[in-house]
Amino acid sequence: MNDELRQFDSIRPFEPEELPEVYERLAADKQFRAVIAYLYPQVPFEAIVMKMRGCKTNLEFQRTFCYTFLEELLAKASTGCNLDASAIDTQRRYTFVSNHRDIVLDSALLDKLLFDAGFTTTCEIAIGDNLLSLPWVKDLVRVNKSFIVERSLQPRQMLMASKRLSEYMHYAIARKNENIWIAQREGRAKDSNDRTQPAILKMMAMAAAHGSDDKVTTPVERLAQLHIVPLAISYEYDPCDFLKAAEFQLKRDIEGWKKSAQDDIVSMRTGIMGYKGQIHYQCAACIDEYLGSLPADISKTEVFDVIARHIDEEIHRNYRLFASNYVALDLLEGNNAHTAMYTPDEKTAFIQYIDGQLAKIDIPGKDEPFLRERMLTMYANPARNHESIKKQDAASANG
């Protein structure tokens, strides 16, 4: 392993030569053994370990375990999952910046879909260390090509960690020839009102590609070195919608309420195993050309806000909307403005679905009208944002 990579030891994915030792740690972990027994009840644990030991690279591990698991999962928990990558070149490498619905599946499904689309590699995945409290989980995600976003640090430490993270992302694209996936914001947008946090872009622009002089490159030039692709992820149903709604009420009613590590585990399990209906991933064009068109004198105080808005517009424009989105919007707004987009049967089915999800919520002082409004808003916001950008596009075309 080269010295250049060593500086990222605390956050990077494992390298192939490190995998045998990690496999042995996983094989000896009782919790990991229990999870494998749950996922593969018919398969002896030692057979899984032997298969794991046979994977010499991270990519082999993904092909052997993750791809097959996701295929089987999608057959049970969805009615189809596809990617439109026609706006990008499968021979190039990109940083996919997407909206964030599901803790695990957003990036995991992208990996599978990139394989299916003809990419020769998957993504290195940005994952918050708040999800990695269990040692075996931390090991497993780093085998699965994840790199770690350090959170909850003191300001001085946070600055150093952000710079290291940015340097690693540039290294992964330029030197390792990998793709990257990172969510457009820290954590999921619980109300599905997807907005890119300018701070994410600011972090990404803190470093530059190896060999370029980061004293003279501008933030825009540094972002262009990452080849950002806005990625819109659309789920027909969100299995965690009732958990997210409950969070809204708990935050409203209990001062200082915060999710526990156990809450995150429940969300991960529910998101993975729950029914999702149709799933669609849509790549917008890489924003390199857009970045090149920005005025040279754009101020440093507004540049990240401007770029974040562009990414948002591309994501909103590229949502795949379903009957669930339009029914929710009409129910919230108390009208029938979008009845052309769904049938009476689809409306009835969605209302029954929401009722069923509400019934799963068990919290003190359960406020059903509030919880229903929160859940409907999760489904309505993508439609609102999509319609808004379509109106903007039409005005520009006519203007």
N, C-alpha and C positions, 0 to 999 in steps of 0.2 A: 504494500500500500504506500502511495507516495506521501511525502510530507505535506504537500498542499492540501490533501484530503484530511490529514490528521487534525488540522485546525477545526474541523467540523465534527469531531468525534462525538460530542455530546448531543448532537441534533440529527446527524445524517442517517440514512438507511444503512443497514449492514452491507458490507461488501461480500462477494462470494466466498473468500477465504475465511470469513468469520462465521459462516452459516453452520458448519458442523458443531461448533461449540454451543451455538444458540439452540440448535435442534436438541441437543442433549439436555440443556436447561429446561426446555419445554417438555420433553419426555418425562422429566423427573418431577414436574409440577402437578400437584394433585388437582388444583382447580382446572388447569388445562385438560387434564385427563377426563374430568367430569364433563366439561364442555364438549369434548370430542365424542364422549359416550352419548350425549344428548343429540348431537348433530348426526352421528353415524351409528345408530344403535345396533345395526346388524354386522358391523365391521369390528374385528378384534383390534384393540388399541395398538398392539405391536405391529400389526399390518400397516396401520397409518404411519407409525414411526418409521418403519422400513421405507415406505414410499417417500416420506419426508426426507430421510437421509439420502435418498437417490436424487434429490433436486440439488444440482450443483450451482445454480444461479437463482437470484430472486425471481427472474422472469419464468424459469422452469417451475418454481414453486407456485407462481400465480397461475400458470397454465394447468398444472397438475391438480391444484386444490381449489383455487378461487374461481376459475372459469367454470369448472364442472359444477361447483356448489351453486353459482349464480344461475347457470342454465336450469338446474333442477328447481331452484327457488322461484324463478320467473314462471316456470311451468305451473306452479301451484299458486303463486301470490300475485300474478298479473295476467292481463289478457294480451300482452305484447309489449316489447320494449325495443325502440329503434333510435338510430342516430342519423341525422342528415349532416354529413361533413363535406358537402359539395362546395362550400365556400372556401375550403382550405386544401392544402397539398399534403397528402399522406406521407410524402417523403421528407417533409420538414418537421421541425420540432417547435412546440408552442407552450405558452403558459395559458392554460384554460382558467379564466376567471368566471365563476358561475354563481347564480343564486343558490341558496343553501336550504334544502328542505329536510333531508335525512342525514343523521350524523354519520352513518357508515356507507349507505348505498349510493349517495351522490357520486362519490369518487370511485367506489368499487364497480358500479355499473359502467362508468366511463371507461375504465380499464378494459372490461369485456367488449364494449362497443368499439373501442379503438382497434382491438384485434380483428373484430368482424369487418371493420371498414378498410383493413389492409395496412394499418400501421405495423411496423416491425417491433415496436416496443409500446409499453403502457405509459403510466404517469408516475412521477414521484409526487406524493400526496402530503400537503401541509395539514398537520393535525395538532390541535391544542394539547398541551401537557395536562390540562385539567381532566382529560379523558384517560390518562395513562397512570392512574394511581396503583393499579395492579401490575407487578413486575412482568408476569407472563403476557399481559396485553401489550405492554411496551415492547417486549421482545417480538411478539407476533407482528405488530404493525410495522416495525423496522425491517423485518424479513419481507413484508409486503410492500416495500419501497416507500415507506412514509418517512418524512422528516418532521422534526418537532418544533412547534411554535411555543416558545416559553412565555408564560403569562404570570400575572401576580408578582411581579418583581418590583424592587424599588426603582425610582426614576432613573438613576444612573445605570443600574444594572439593565433596565429595560432598553435604554439607548444602545448599550453594547450588544445586547441580545438581538435587537432589531437589525443592527448593522451586520452581525454575523449571519442572521437569517437571509438578509438581502444578498450578501456575498455568496452564500451557499446556492441560492436560486440561480444567480448568474453563472456560478460554476457548473451547476447541473445542466443548464441549457447549453453553455458554450463548450465545456470540456467533457462532460459525460454524454452529451448528445441525447439527453432525456427530455420528455415532456414533463410539465408540472401541472398539478391541479391545486388551486387555492380558492376558497370561498370569498365572495365579494365583501364580506363583513365578518367580524368576530362572532361566532355563534350563528344559529339559524334565525331567520326573520320569522318570528312566531306568528305574525299576522299576514305573512306572505306578501308584504309590501316591500318588495326587493329594492334595496338601495345600496350602492357601492360606498363603502367608507373611504373617504379620501386618505385617511391614515394608512390604509392597506397599500395604496399606491405610493404614498410617501415612503413607507418602509421599503418597497420594492425598488425605489429609485435612490436609495442610500448608497448603493454600491454600483460598480460597473463591471462589464465583462473583463476577464483576465487579459492583460495586455493593452487595454485602453487606458488612457490617462484620466482617472476619475476627478482630477482637479480641473479639467477643461470641459469634460462632457456635461451637458445640461441634464436636468431631471428628465426631460422629454426624450433625449437621446438614450439615457440609461433605460427608460421603460421600453424603448423600441428594441433594445438588445434582448428583451425577454419575449418578444413576439406574442403579445397578448391577444387571445381570442375570447371575446365575450361568448358565454355558453348559457343558453336558456334551458333549464330543466323543468319539465312539466309532468306532474303525477295527477292522474284522474282522481285518485283518493289518497289522502295522507293518513296512514294508520295511527300516527301520533297526534292527530288533530284534537282528540279529547284530552290527551295529556297536556298539550300546549294550552288549551282553554282553561284547564284546572290551574296551570301555572299563573295565568293572568289573574284569576280570582285570588289565589293565595298571595300573590304580590300585592293585590289591591287591599286585602283584608288584614294581612300580617306584616307589620312594619319590619323591614330588614330581612324578609323571607328570602332564602336562597336555595337553589337546588342542591341536593347532596350527590355524592358519587354514586350512591345506589339509584337515585333518580335517573342519572345518565345511563346507567346499565339497563334500567327498565325501558328507557327511550330507545336505546340501541336495539334491544331485543324486539320491542314492539315494531319499530321501523323496519327491521329486517324481515320478520316473520309475517307481519300483517298484510292484508290485501291492498293492492295499489291500483288495480284496474290497468288502464293504458299508461305507458311511460314513454315520453319522447324527449330526446336531446337534440338541440338545434344549434349548430355552430354558426356564428356570424363571421364575417370576414375578419382576418387579422387586422388589428388597428394600426399597424406600422405606417401605412399610407396616410391615415387620418392624422397620426402624430406628426408626420412630416409636413402636413398642411397647416399646422398651428402657427400663428404669428410668432416670429422670433422674439418679439418684445413682450410676450405674455408674462404677466407678473408671477413671481414665485408664490405669492399668497393665493392666487386663484387657479393656477395651472392644474392642480390635482382635483379641484372641484369641477373644472371644465371637463377633464378626462373622465372623471367618475360619472358625470351626467351622460357622456357619450356611451359609456359601457352600459349604463342603465337603459338608455333608449334602445340599444341593440338587443339587450335581453328582453325588454318589454315587447319589442317588435316581433321577436321570434318565439314567444310562448306558443305552445299548442294548447288551445282552449277546448274544454269539454262541456257537456251539458251541465255537469256539476257547478262549473264556474258561472254559467249564465243563470241557472236556477237560483243560486245563492244571491247573485246581484239583484235579481227581480224581487226575491223575498225580502232582502234588506231594504230596498228602495220602495217597496209596496206598490209595484206596478208590474205590467206585463210587457215591458219594452223589448224583451229579447225572446219572446215566445217562438220566433222563427228558428231559434237555435236549439230547441229541445221539444220533445213530445210530451203530452200530458202524462204518459206512463213514466218517462224519465224524470219528470218533476215529482211524481208520487214516490218513485223509488229513492230519489235523493232525500226527500223529507223523511222517509222511513229510515234511511241510513243515518241521518243526523240524530234522529230520536234514539236509535240503537247505540250510537257513540255516546250520547249524553247519559244514557243509562249506565255506562261503564264508570262514570265519575263518582267517586266516593270521597268527599271532602267535607269538613265542618261547614255548616251554614250554606249548603249548596244552593247557588243562585242560578236557577235554570234559565230565566230570560237573559241574564248576562252571558252565561256560558254559550247559549244558542247563538247570540249575536256575535260572540267572539269566533265561533266555529264558522258561521256563515261568512264573516269577514275574511277569514283565511282563504275561502274559495272564491270570494268576489273580487279581492284585490288584484289578482292577475288579470281578470277581465277589465277592471277599471284602468289599469296601467296600459294594457294592450289597446284599448279603445282610445285612450288619451294620445298615445304616440301615433296611432293611425290618423286621428284628426289633425295632428301636427304635420304629418306627412302630406295629407291632402291639402292643407293650407299652403304648404311650401310649394306643392306642385301647381297650385292655382295662382300662387303669388307672383 
